[in-house]
Amino acid sequence: MARKVAIIGAGISGLLACKYTLSKGYHPVVFEAQSSIGGVWTETFETTKLQTPKPFYQFSDFPWPASVPEVFPDHHQVLEYVGSYARYFNLLQHIRFNSKVVSICYEGPSDEEMQVWALWGGTGEPFSSKGKWNVTVQDTISTVSNEVYQVDFVIICVGRFSGNPNIPEFPVGKGPEVFQGKVMHSMDYASMDRASTKDLIKGKYITVVGLQKSALDIAMECSSANGVDHPCTVVYRTKHWNVANYQPWGVSIAFIYLNRFSELSIHKPREGFLLSLLATLLSPVRWGLSKFVESYIRWKLGLAKFGMVPDHSFLQELSSCLVSTVPEDFYNRVEKGSIRLKKAASFSFCKEGILIGGENELLKTDIVILATGFGGVEKLKNIFVSPTFQDFIAGSTDRTVPLYRECIHPRIPQLAIIGFSETLTNLHTSEIRCRWLAELLDGTFKLPNIKEMEEDVAEWDKYMKRYSDKYYRRSCIGAIHIWYNDQLCKDMGWSPRRKKGFIAELFEPYGPTDYAHP
């Protein structure tokens, strides 16, 4: 009898997990809380476009159609592309829409028994006759009682950019409760239809908190609606190397950072003595590449004029997966006054607006929109019933989420997490992870013992702290995604070398089509 696999979420990762588990003969059931596929792409801003150049954001066996010539398709085009993929591979029949997974509970060996395991799941196998997962599902459009499904394996694909907004904490008497205006998170703004957002922001003084993509997009929408009469204020804590385009000084950034030569200049987890020595010797190259990109961004956007030159390197931005594109005309609007930029280490609310930390000046505001990101770790943690598993997932606050190959927790059996760790090309990375997982489920290879996996996780933790600095909890592998893919390829028995010839292997960018075939 075919094993039952529960997949939580029908975003990009969930669809890929469904496709590749089906290819191995398993029976996947995808639980999706919304009424459609697409994950974060289903609720976004009208102006949102793909952040990654199209050739690097595609399924390896399903190219973009010729009817989409844009390098950065808009969110409608992305949704249509994802929908076409799901229809082409007959994935929709395996999805249960409006089905929110409330919790998952492991039924099997006790915590005490699992604590002494030397191998994942006790045997090192992905399935066990002694263990099952009970998945509790709530129907989001009816009042029927929750249903419980028992499955052999669970794949969590809930992502980290939805569902659990990060809301800043404030001292008593200085939070939103004292503000007479409206406070909302960017998630709530994105869920509104276009007409409602227009009505909300028209003729209002709006403050947007944050400086990542959501904040910039919202500021642009507010600026378009209100102009200089009611300027939008962007309050931010850290300056970022947001890019104007991906062609610094006419050179594709893929040739700068998405090839093996670039990765040779970066110290990688478990690289060995020779590669470590080479990375040290090539440190001037590492520095030079970063400065090359920084100089272009400074010139193209005129960052110095606006006091927006970051204190950290572009490489750190890249290694933290924080690179995003600046909307066209953004800094022109800053110059004209319809968008104002305000750096603040902290802020607090008062009746008529907000007070910037260290200043007595009131920033009069009608609406505050918090583009402050999401609590991805908390969202993962809260799925589990077991406090032990919750602690395993949350890990320590001074370490990354401890996932082997960024997919498997060594001490949680019969479960994988896809799409939590970030890269610059998330679709491509989720696909190779799902292929790796399908081969693991099918017995193509076995995982190392728990101790070895935890040692490997610790090495990747060191890497992330070294290059991502305070953003290490994002678990970003963007600057060494080829090295990461090499590890997965070796596990699956594939050749990690995907190019033809030494020069091509060293200098050509790596993308999804390089991994189309084993």
C-alpha positions as CSV (number, residue, x, y, z in Angstrom):
1,M,0.0,0.0,0.0
2,A,1.3,3.4,-1.0
3,R,2.5,5.6,1.9
4,K,0.3,8.7,2.7
5,V,2.1,12.1,2.7
6,A,0.6,15.3,4.1
7,I,1.8,18.5,2.6
8,I,0.9,21.7,4.4
9,G,0.6,24.7,2.0
10,A,-0.1,25.0,-1.7
11,G,2.5,27.7,-2.5
12,I,5.5,27.1,-4.7
13,S,7.1,24.6,-2.3
14,G,3.9,22.7,-1.7
15,L,3.2,22.2,-5.4
16,L,6.8,21.0,-5.9
17,A,6.5,18.6,-3.0
18,C,3.3,17.3,-4.4
19,K,4.7,16.7,-7.9
20,Y,7.9,14.9,-6.7
21,T,6.2,12.7,-4.1
22,L,3.7,11.7,-6.8
23,S,6.6,10.8,-9.1
24,K,7.8,8.2,-6.6
25,G,4.4,6.6,-6.2
26,Y,3.3,8.2,-2.9
27,H,-0.2,9.5,-2.1
28,P,0.2,13.2,-1.2
29,V,-2.6,15.3,0.2
30,V,-2.0,19.0,0.1
31,F,-3.8,21.1,2.7
32,E,-4.3,24.7,1.7
33,A,-6.0,27.2,4.0
34,Q,-6.9,29.6,1.1
35,S,-9.2,28.9,-1.8
36,S,-6.4,29.0,-4.4
37,I,-2.8,28.0,-5.0
38,G,0.2,30.4,-5.1
39,G,1.0,31.1,-1.4
40,V,2.3,34.7,-0.9
41,W,1.5,35.5,-4.6
42,T,-2.2,35.3,-3.9
43,E,-2.2,38.4,-1.6
44,T,0.2,41.0,-2.6
45,F,0.3,44.7,-3.7
46,E,-1.0,45.8,-7.1
47,T,2.4,47.0,-8.1
48,T,4.4,43.9,-7.0
49,K,6.6,42.3,-9.5
50,L,9.0,39.3,-9.5
51,Q,12.2,40.3,-7.6
52,T,14.3,37.7,-9.3
53,P,15.1,37.8,-13.1
54,K,12.7,35.4,-14.8
55,P,15.3,32.9,-16.0
56,F,16.3,32.2,-12.4
57,Y,12.7,31.9,-11.2
58,Q,11.3,29.0,-13.2
59,F,10.6,25.3,-12.9
60,S,13.4,23.2,-14.4
61,D,11.0,21.3,-16.6
62,F,8.4,24.0,-17.3
63,P,9.7,27.2,-18.9
64,W,7.9,30.5,-18.9
65,P,5.6,30.9,-22.0
66,A,6.6,33.2,-24.9
67,S,3.6,35.3,-24.0
68,V,5.5,36.7,-21.0
69,P,8.4,38.7,-22.5
70,E,9.1,40.7,-19.3
71,V,12.2,39.9,-17.3
72,F,10.3,40.8,-14.1
73,P,6.7,39.6,-14.6
74,D,4.0,41.1,-12.4
75,H,2.2,39.1,-9.7
76,H,-0.7,38.3,-12.1
77,Q,1.7,36.7,-14.6
78,V,3.5,34.8,-11.8
79,L,0.2,33.3,-10.6
80,E,-0.8,32.3,-14.1
81,Y,2.5,30.6,-14.6
82,V,2.3,28.7,-11.3
83,G,-1.3,27.8,-12.1
84,S,-0.3,26.5,-15.5
85,Y,2.4,24.3,-13.9
86,A,-0.2,22.9,-11.5
87,R,-2.7,22.1,-14.2
88,Y,0.0,20.6,-16.6
89,F,1.1,18.1,-13.9
90,N,-2.4,17.4,-12.6
91,L,-1.6,18.6,-9.1
92,L,-4.9,20.3,-8.3
93,Q,-6.8,17.1,-7.7
94,H,-4.5,16.4,-4.8
95,I,-5.2,19.7,-3.0
96,R,-7.8,20.3,-0.4
97,F,-8.6,24.0,-0.4
98,N,-10.0,26.0,2.5
99,S,-8.3,23.4,4.8
100,K,-6.2,25.0,7.5
101,V,-3.9,22.7,9.4
102,V,-4.4,23.6,13.0
103,S,-1.8,21.2,14.4
104,I,0.2,18.1,13.9
105,C,0.8,15.5,16.6
106,Y,3.2,12.6,16.4
107,E,1.8,9.2,17.5
108,G,4.6,6.8,18.3
109,P,7.6,6.3,20.6
110,S,7.7,8.4,23.7
111,D,10.0,11.5,24.1
112,E,12.2,9.4,26.4
113,E,12.6,6.7,23.7
114,M,13.3,9.3,21.0
115,Q,15.9,11.0,23.1
116,V,18.3,8.1,23.0
117,W,18.0,7.5,19.2
118,A,21.3,7.5,17.4
119,L,19.6,7.6,14.0
120,W,16.8,9.8,12.5
121,G,13.5,8.2,13.5
122,G,15.4,5.5,15.4
123,T,16.2,3.5,12.2
124,G,17.4,6.2,9.9
125,E,14.4,5.5,7.6
126,P,11.9,8.1,6.6
127,F,8.9,5.8,7.4
128,S,8.2,3.7,10.5
129,S,5.5,1.1,11.3
130,K,5.7,2.5,14.9
131,G,5.1,6.1,14.1
132,K,2.3,8.2,12.4
133,W,1.4,11.9,12.3
134,N,-2.1,13.0,13.1
135,V,-2.9,16.1,11.1
136,T,-5.8,18.2,12.5
137,V,-7.5,20.2,9.8
138,Q,-10.1,23.0,10.0
139,D,-12.6,23.8,7.3
140,T,-12.2,27.6,6.8
141,I,-15.6,28.2,5.2
142,S,-17.9,26.1,7.3
143,T,-18.6,25.3,10.9
144,V,-18.1,21.6,10.7
145,S,-15.8,20.1,13.4
146,N,-12.1,19.6,12.7
147,E,-11.0,16.5,10.9
148,V,-8.0,14.4,11.8
149,Y,-6.0,12.7,9.1
150,Q,-3.3,10.1,9.9
151,V,-0.3,10.0,7.6
152,D,3.1,8.4,7.3
153,F,5.1,11.6,6.6
154,V,4.5,15.3,6.8
155,I,6.1,18.0,4.6
156,I,5.7,21.6,6.0
157,C,5.6,24.2,3.2
158,V,4.2,27.2,5.0
159,G,7.0,29.6,4.0
160,R,8.1,32.5,6.2
161,F,6.5,35.5,4.5
162,S,2.9,35.2,5.6
163,G,0.5,34.4,8.4
164,N,2.4,35.5,11.5
165,P,3.3,39.2,11.3
166,N,6.1,40.7,13.3
167,I,4.5,43.4,15.5
168,P,7.0,45.7,17.4
169,E,6.5,45.8,21.2
170,F,6.0,49.1,22.9
171,P,6.1,50.3,26.6
172,V,2.7,50.7,28.2
173,G,1.1,54.0,27.2
174,K,3.3,54.3,24.1
175,G,1.8,51.7,21.8
176,P,-1.0,51.7,19.2
177,E,-3.6,51.9,22.0
178,V,-3.0,55.6,22.5
179,F,-3.1,56.5,18.8
180,Q,-6.3,57.9,17.4
181,G,-5.5,56.8,13.9
182,K,-5.3,53.3,12.3
183,V,-2.4,50.8,12.7
184,M,-2.1,47.8,10.4
185,H,0.5,45.3,9.2
186,S,1.5,45.2,5.5
187,M,-0.1,41.7,5.4
188,D,-3.5,43.2,6.1
189,Y,-2.9,45.9,3.5
190,A,-1.9,43.3,0.9
191,S,-5.1,41.3,1.6
192,M,-7.3,44.3,0.6
193,D,-8.6,44.8,-2.9
194,R,-7.4,47.7,-5.0
195,A,-10.5,49.9,-4.5
196,S,-10.3,49.5,-0.8
197,T,-6.7,50.4,-0.5
198,K,-7.3,53.5,-2.7
199,D,-10.1,54.6,-0.3
200,L,-8.0,53.9,2.7
201,I,-4.9,55.9,1.7
202,K,-6.5,58.8,-0.3
203,G,-5.9,62.2,1.3
204,K,-4.2,60.7,4.4
205,Y,-0.8,61.2,6.1
206,I,0.7,57.7,6.1
207,T,3.8,56.4,7.8
208,V,5.3,53.1,6.6
209,V,7.7,51.4,9.0
210,G,10.4,49.4,7.2
211,L,12.7,49.6,4.2
212,Q,12.3,46.2,2.5
213,K,10.3,45.5,-0.7
214,S,6.8,45.7,0.9
215,A,7.6,49.1,2.5
216,L,8.8,50.5,-0.7
217,D,5.8,49.3,-2.7
218,I,3.3,50.7,-0.2
219,A,5.2,54.0,-0.1
220,M,4.9,54.2,-3.9
221,E,1.2,53.5,-3.8
222,C,0.7,56.2,-1.2
223,S,2.8,58.6,-3.1
224,S,0.8,58.0,-6.3
225,A,-2.4,58.6,-4.4
226,N,-1.5,61.7,-2.5
227,G,1.5,63.4,-4.0
228,V,3.3,66.2,-2.1
229,D,0.1,67.4,-0.4
230,H,0.1,64.4,1.9
231,P,3.6,62.9,1.7
232,C,4.2,59.4,2.8
233,T,6.9,59.0,5.5
234,V,9.1,55.9,5.5
235,V,10.6,55.2,9.0
236,Y,13.5,52.8,8.9
237,R,16.1,51.5,11.3
238,T,18.8,50.1,8.9
239,K,19.8,51.3,5.4
240,H,19.9,48.6,2.8
241,W,21.5,47.9,-0.6
242,N,18.2,47.8,-2.5
243,V,19.1,47.6,-6.2
244,A,17.9,49.6,-9.2
245,N,18.4,46.7,-11.5
246,Y,20.5,43.5,-11.8
247,Q,23.0,44.9,-14.3
248,P,25.7,46.9,-12.3
249,W,27.8,48.8,-14.8
250,G,26.3,46.7,-17.6
251,V,27.4,43.3,-16.1
252,S,24.7,40.8,-15.1
253,I,24.8,40.2,-11.4
254,A,24.5,36.5,-12.2
255,F,28.0,36.6,-13.7
256,I,29.2,38.3,-10.5
257,Y,27.6,36.2,-7.8
258,L,25.8,33.2,-9.3
259,N,28.8,31.2,-10.5
260,R,31.4,29.0,-9.0
261,F,34.2,31.5,-9.2
262,S,32.4,33.9,-7.0
263,E,31.8,31.2,-4.4
264,L,35.5,30.3,-4.4
265,S,36.1,33.6,-2.6
266,I,33.7,32.7,0.2
267,H,34.4,30.4,3.2
268,K,31.9,27.6,2.9
269,P,30.8,25.0,5.5
270,R,33.0,21.9,5.5
271,E,35.1,23.2,2.6
272,G,38.4,21.6,3.6
273,F,41.9,23.1,3.9
274,L,42.5,23.9,0.2
275,L,39.2,25.6,-0.5
276,S,39.6,27.5,2.8
277,L,43.1,28.7,1.8
278,L,41.7,29.7,-1.7
279,A,38.9,31.7,-0.1
280,T,41.4,33.5,2.0
281,L,43.7,34.3,-0.9
282,L,40.7,35.5,-2.9
283,S,39.4,37.8,-0.2
284,P,40.4,40.9,-2.2
285,V,38.3,39.5,-5.1
286,R,35.4,39.1,-2.6
287,W,35.8,42.7,-1.5
288,G,36.2,44.0,-5.0
289,L,33.1,42.4,-6.3
290,S,31.1,43.9,-3.5
291,K,32.5,47.3,-4.0
292,F,31.9,47.1,-7.8
293,V,28.1,46.5,-7.2
294,E,28.0,49.1,-4.3
295,S,29.6,51.8,-6.5
296,Y,26.9,51.3,-9.2
297,I,24.0,51.4,-6.8
298,R,25.4,54.5,-5.1
299,W,25.7,56.2,-8.5
300,K,22.4,55.0,-10.1
301,L,20.2,55.8,-7.1
302,G,22.2,58.8,-5.8
303,L,22.2,57.3,-2.3
304,A,24.8,59.8,-0.9
305,K,22.5,62.7,-1.7
306,F,19.7,61.2,0.4
307,G,22.0,59.9,3.2
308,M,21.1,56.3,2.3
309,V,24.5,54.7,1.9
310,P,24.4,51.5,4.1
311,D,27.1,50.8,6.7
312,H,27.5,47.2,5.7
313,S,28.7,45.6,2.4
314,F,26.6,44.4,-0.5
315,L,27.9,40.9,0.1
316,Q,26.3,40.9,3.6
317,E,23.0,42.1,2.0
318,L,23.3,39.2,-0.5
319,S,24.3,36.7,2.2
320,S,21.2,37.7,4.2
321,C,18.8,37.4,1.3
322,L,17.7,41.0,1.8
323,V,18.4,42.3,-1.7
324,S,15.3,43.7,-3.4
325,T,14.7,46.1,-6.3
326,V,13.8,49.7,-5.7
327,P,10.6,50.7,-7.5
328,E,11.2,52.9,-10.5
329,D,11.0,56.6,-9.7
330,F,11.3,56.0,-5.9
331,Y,14.1,58.4,-5.3
332,N,12.7,60.9,-7.7
333,R,9.7,61.0,-5.5
334,V,11.9,61.4,-2.4
335,E,13.5,64.4,-4.1
336,K,10.2,65.9,-5.0
337,G,8.8,65.4,-1.5
338,S,6.0,62.9,-2.0
339,I,8.0,60.3,-0.1
340,R,10.0,61.3,3.0
341,L,12.7,59.1,4.6
342,K,13.3,59.1,8.4
343,K,15.9,57.0,10.1
344,A,15.0,55.9,13.7
345,A,16.4,53.4,16.1
346,S,13.0,53.4,17.8
347,F,9.6,55.1,17.8
348,S,6.5,55.3,19.9
349,F,2.9,56.3,19.4
350,C,1.0,59.3,20.8
351,K,-2.6,60.5,20.1
352,E,-1.9,62.3,16.9
353,G,0.9,60.2,15.4
354,I,4.3,58.9,16.3
355,L,7.4,60.2,18.1
356,I,10.8,59.3,16.7
357,G,13.2,58.0,19.4
358,G,15.5,60.8,20.6
359,E,13.4,63.5,19.1
360,N,10.6,65.5,20.6
361,E,9.1,66.3,17.2
362,L,5.7,64.8,16.5
363,L,5.2,63.1,13.2
364,K,1.6,63.7,12.4
365,T,0.0,60.6,11.0
366,D,-3.4,59.2,10.1
367,I,-2.3,55.6,9.3
368,V,0.7,53.6,10.3
369,I,1.5,50.6,8.2
370,L,4.0,48.1,9.7
371,A,6.1,46.5,6.9
372,T,8.1,44.8,9.6
373,G,8.1,41.2,8.2
374,F,6.9,38.0,9.6
375,G,7.7,35.6,12.5
376,G,8.5,32.5,10.4
377,V,10.0,30.6,13.3
378,E,7.0,31.1,15.5
379,K,4.7,30.0,12.7
380,L,6.7,26.7,12.3
381,K,6.8,26.2,16.0
382,N,3.1,26.6,16.6
383,I,2.1,23.9,14.2
384,F,3.4,21.2,16.6
385,V,1.4,20.0,19.5
386,S,4.5,18.5,21.3
387,P,6.3,21.1,23.4
388,T,9.5,19.0,22.8
389,F,9.2,19.4,19.1
390,Q,8.3,23.0,19.5
391,D,11.6,23.5,21.4
392,F,13.5,21.5,18.7
393,I,12.2,23.8,15.9
394,A,12.7,27.1,17.8
395,G,16.2,26.0,18.8
396,S,18.3,28.6,20.5
397,T,17.8,32.3,19.9
398,D,21.5,32.6,19.2
399,R,21.5,29.9,16.5
400,T,19.8,29.3,13.1
401,V,16.8,26.9,12.9
402,P,18.6,23.6,13.1
403,L,17.7,21.8,9.9
404,Y,20.0,19.4,8.1
405,R,20.3,20.3,4.4
406,E,17.8,23.0,5.5
407,C,15.1,20.4,5.3
408,I,15.3,17.8,8.1
409,H,15.4,18.3,11.8
410,P,17.6,15.5,13.0
411,R,15.4,14.8,16.1
412,I,11.9,15.0,14.5
413,P,11.0,11.8,12.7
414,Q,9.0,11.4,9.5
415,L,8.9,15.1,8.7
416,A,10.5,17.6,6.4
417,I,10.4,21.4,6.1
418,I,10.7,23.0,2.6
419,G,10.9,26.7,1.8
420,F,12.0,28.1,5.2
421,S,15.7,28.7,4.5
422,E,16.1,31.4,1.9
423,T,18.1,31.8,-1.3
424,L,18.1,34.4,-4.1
425,T,16.2,32.0,-6.3
426,N,13.6,30.4,-3.9
427,L,11.6,28.5,-6.5
428,H,14.7,26.9,-7.9
429,T,16.0,26.0,-4.5
430,S,12.6,24.6,-3.3
431,E,12.6,22.4,-6.4
432,I,15.9,20.7,-5.9
433,R,15.1,20.3,-2.2
434,C,11.8,18.5,-3.1
435,R,13.7,16.3,-5.6
436,W,16.2,15.5,-2.8
437,L,13.4,14.7,-0.4
438,A,11.7,12.4,-2.9
439,E,14.9,10.5,-3.4
440,L,15.3,10.2,0.4
441,L,11.7,8.9,0.8
442,D,12.4,6.4,-2.0
443,G,15.5,5.0,-0.4
444,T,18.0,6.3,-2.9
445,F,20.3,7.4,0.0
446,K,20.2,7.5,3.8
447,L,20.8,10.3,6.2
448,P,23.9,10.3,8.5
449,N,23.4,9.6,12.2
450,I,21.9,12.3,14.4
451,K,25.3,13.4,15.8
452,E,26.8,13.9,12.3
453,M,23.8,15.8,11.1
454,E,23.9,18.1,14.1
455,E,27.6,18.8,13.5
456,D,26.8,19.7,9.9
457,V,24.0,22.0,11.0
458,A,26.5,23.7,13.4
459,E,28.9,24.3,10.5
460,W,26.2,26.0,8.4
461,D,25.3,28.1,11.5
462,K,28.9,29.4,11.7
463,Y,28.8,30.3,8.0
464,M,25.5,32.2,8.3
465,K,26.8,34.2,11.3
466,R,30.0,35.0,9.6
467,Y,28.4,36.4,6.4
468,S,24.9,37.5,7.4
469,D,25.8,39.0,10.8
470,K,22.6,40.0,12.7
471,Y,20.4,38.5,10.1
472,Y,21.7,34.9,10.5
473,R,18.3,33.7,11.7
474,R,17.0,34.1,8.2
475,S,19.0,31.0,7.3
476,C,20.1,32.5,4.0
477,I,22.3,30.5,1.7
478,G,22.1,33.0,-1.2
479,A,25.9,33.6,-1.6
480,I,26.8,29.9,-1.8
481,H,23.7,28.3,-3.4
482,I,25.8,26.3,-5.8
483,W,27.9,24.8,-3.0
484,Y,24.6,23.9,-1.2
485,N,23.2,22.3,-4.4
486,D,26.4,20.3,-4.7
487,Q,25.7,18.6,-1.4
488,L,22.2,17.7,-2.4
489,C,23.5,16.4,-5.8
490,K,26.1,14.2,-4.1
491,D,23.5,12.8,-1.7
492,M,21.3,11.8,-4.7
493,G,24.1,10.3,-6.7
494,W,24.1,13.1,-9.3
495,S,27.2,14.8,-10.6
496,P,27.4,18.3,-9.0
497,R,29.2,19.6,-12.1
498,R,26.4,20.6,-14.4
499,K,28.2,22.6,-17.1
500,K,30.2,21.6,-20.2
501,G,33.8,22.5,-19.9
502,F,36.1,24.0,-17.3
503,I,35.5,27.7,-18.2
504,A,31.8,27.3,-18.3
505,E,31.8,25.4,-15.0
506,L,33.8,28.2,-13.3
507,F,32.3,31.4,-14.8
508,E,28.8,30.7,-16.2
509,P,25.8,31.4,-13.9
510,Y,24.0,28.5,-12.5
511,G,20.2,28.4,-12.8
512,P,17.2,26.0,-12.7
513,T,17.7,24.5,-16.2
514,D,21.2,23.2,-15.1
515,Y,19.4,20.8,-12.8
516,A,16.6,19.7,-15.2
517,H,18.1,16.2,-15.4
518,P,19.9,14.0,-12.9
